[in-house]
Every structure is written in structure tokens, then in C-alpha cells.
């Protein structure tokens, strides 16, 4: 793995005070499935307020978090900023920049779901504002705490693959029918499509593992009838250290490929299947239920070897390191308490957006895009 992190300056809170009070803007998929349960499961954090005017969503939130308060609009938070310690933005992508700006200007630390913005310039602008105000600004890149990613990071740290030459990463789904909503909108203001959705994850992981990218080639297609934005995209990245990353994101994969296929000078690693945490959270399971969290059966362990096919049992099984998205929020808590660094900075998110913007141009123009030498490395997984 590579890189030193460039961090915004966090605000330190009195470590002897009570739990940090968190306001969550948005209670759709991201807010209800990911953020609210993880905030509630993290020691030292309490879900104080949920911002939504939707009565059905309020009822769901109240059922799981009986003590939670509600606000109909984000502006209500700025009016009582002194009662809060952190704002989490899990609203549609188009709102990320204006809401993060307003929260920072109100003096509140911020977590923003990915992508933090539509452009790298906007992300760097937010980073500058957070630095000026002396506030934490962090980006929810939860897939750094996936089980497969943590396992691969360990293999690389231990040198078990030799020198990595090629990294293949797939985040594929079979969803032939459109679901509708802003994520599938063709309006560029919505920042929808898979390139900026799942692509934010796979590009971030590649940067964390293998460092800055110098060239980007991409193919981006709209496959499903009636679709307005990309639903099947491929990226080929050349890293400054020579590693080549081939990244696939798709909603139209009738047969799913391996999640990771990593080829090194002495061995390769192949892993099938997605981390189980999202499915568990969607099904209503919680990290605090007392059951093992983020673990998977041995039948899904990846395999490492040289010259063998994992599909026929070749290579040796590699126990999968359990995933745990709570680690992100625990790190945010520690950063706010002055006990650690920002787990995912806005500047790191900006380097992801540099690649996504280059990929969009490459796919549109049919060219390979060269990026300037990177001066902002991403941080390794926690």
C-alpha cells in the first residue's frame, strides 16, 4: 500500500464530556441503512436529530431510535448548532456541496456521503473552507472497511503476492429493471450513474492500495431500455508505480465475475462475493445484535496461488478478515476528540474525483487521459 494522508485540521472536543451529538440529514437508503445504524452502534456517538419531512421515514426512524428528534429542513440545524457536535449528510448527491458548505459555515464538523461533490474542484473548495474554519470534514468511504479489501490489504502488507502487476476489481449487480429516482437520472445536476456511485468505491480502493494514477481510459455505456445514465462502466487506470487497475461497475452483469483478481510476481489472489455488511444492514441486522459481524463462511474465502485455477480448488484458501464499517465512525469520533486523524479527508476524495472526471472525459471522447503528477496520496485502510 502507498501514501501519506493529507488531513484537514479536526476540532478537538473535551474528552470528559458526554457522547457527541450527531444530526443526520436524509433518511433514505444511505441514511437509514448505513449511517443511522452505524452511528448508533459506535461508542461515544448518539443519533440526536434526523432531518426529514417524510412522515413514513420519521415513523421508521422513531421505531428504531425512540429518543431521536426530528427537523423538517437542514436550516433548523444551523439555528441550534451549539446543541450539536457533528452533521452527517446522506441526502441526494446534488445537495452535498451546498449542505456541507452551510454546515461548516455554521461551525459544525461534517461527514459527507460519497461522492462529496460533482467535481474535484468543489471537493478542494470544501477542504479549504473546513481548514479555514478549523473543522473536521470527512467523507464516508465505507468500502475501505469491506472484508475483502481488508484481506487484500493484509496480503499486500505481508508481501504474499510479490510485486503486484494487475489489480482487477468488480462491483457488479444484476438489475435489469430500472428502479427510478435521482441515482438513475440523466440530469447532470443529480450526479447520478454508476461511475460516480459504485465507481467512487472501486477507484478509492485502487488509490488506497496502489497510489496515484497517471493515465485513465474508460468505457461507459447506457444498456437498459429507458435508462438515462451509465449502468455499465469499465475503467483502466495506470498508477505511477506501474500497477494497472481494471475496474468494473455494472447493473447489467447477468453473471458476476470475481470481486478481486490480483496478479503479482509470485502469486495471485482471487476473491468472489461482496462483503456481507450491506445485505445484513438492509435486512435489519445491527452490529450491536450480539451476532458475529462482517464475517463470511469459509466457502466464500478467496484463494492464493500460482498457476492454479481457484474455480477447480487450486491455490490455498485465505481466511477473510471480517469487515466492520463501525471502524469509520469510531475514527471520526476519535478525530473529533483529538485522539486521531481524519479517516477519509476531502482532499483524498478530490483525488478520486480527478480520476472519475478523467474517466468521464475518456468515455465521452474515446481517448486516454493523462493526469498531472499527484501531490495528494490517499490514506491506507484502518
Order of alpha helices (4+ residues) and beta strands (2+ residues): beta-alpha-beta-alpha-beta-alpha-beta-alpha-beta-alpha-beta-alpha-beta-alpha-beta-beta-beta-beta-beta-alpha-beta-beta-alpha-alpha-beta
